[in-house]
Every structure is written in structure tokens, then in C-alpha cells.
Amino acid sequence: MSDTLPDRLSSDPSSEFHDADLLTRGVGVRFKGEERTNVEEYCISEGWIRVQAGKAKDRRGQPLTIKLKGPVEVYLKDD
């Protein structure tokens, strides 16, 4: 597997941007210069991340998310 990260990645298995192999390796996200551990999805080119909005759930039982805009940096975590 190469060390290049995709432009967009999601932790939701039903998403078309989900990559289980990459997520098991460990992906770190820095948003506005701050390390974030609660990111559900990110897009580097559009400059946003999605994070869970508290404990709220939608009608399908999935967590509600909000989109935050700003500079996004991603990297592979070293073991």
C-alpha cells in the first residue's frame, strides 16, 4: 500500500469514501493547526471536516454531524 492519502476519507462504512484498510493503519487529522481525534469525514481540496454534533442521532440511528471549514492536514500515524 502506498503512503499517499486520499483527498476525501470517511469512517462511515456505508460511504463511498470509506477505506477500512487505510483506517486500520491510522490516519491523523490536523484542523486549523490543532490535532482532532473526533473526525468522521474530511476533504482536503474543499477544506472541511465533519464531526459528531453531541449525542444527537438522526432517524436511522446515525450520529448527526456538522461541517467545519478551514485548512485540513492529514498524515499516517506512525506505530
WOZIQUI-V554281 format. One record per pair of residues at least 12 apart in sequence whose ideal C-beta (glycine too) atoms are under 6 Angstrom apart, sorted by the first residue. I is the first residue (numbers start at 1). J is the second residue. D is the distance in Angstrom with one decimal. If there is no record, write none. Layout:
BEGIN
i | j | d
I | J | D
I | J | D
END
This chain:
BEGIN
i | j | d
5 | 74 | 5.1
7 | 44 | 5.1
7 | 45 | 5.2
8 | 43 | 4.5
10 | 41 | 4.1
11 | 40 | 5.5
26 | 77 | 3.6
27 | 74 | 6.0
28 | 75 | 5.0
28 | 77 | 5.0
29 | 42 | 5.8
29 | 74 | 5.4
30 | 73 | 4.2
31 | 49 | 5.4
31 | 72 | 5.8
32 | 70 | 4.5
38 | 51 | 5.2
40 | 65 | 5.3
42 | 72 | 5.4
44 | 72 | 5.2
47 | 69 | 5.8
47 | 72 | 5.9
48 | 67 | 5.2
48 | 69 | 4.8
49 | 68 | 5.4
49 | 72 | 6.0
50 | 65 | 4.3
50 | 67 | 5.5
52 | 65 | 5.8
53 | 66 | 4.8
END
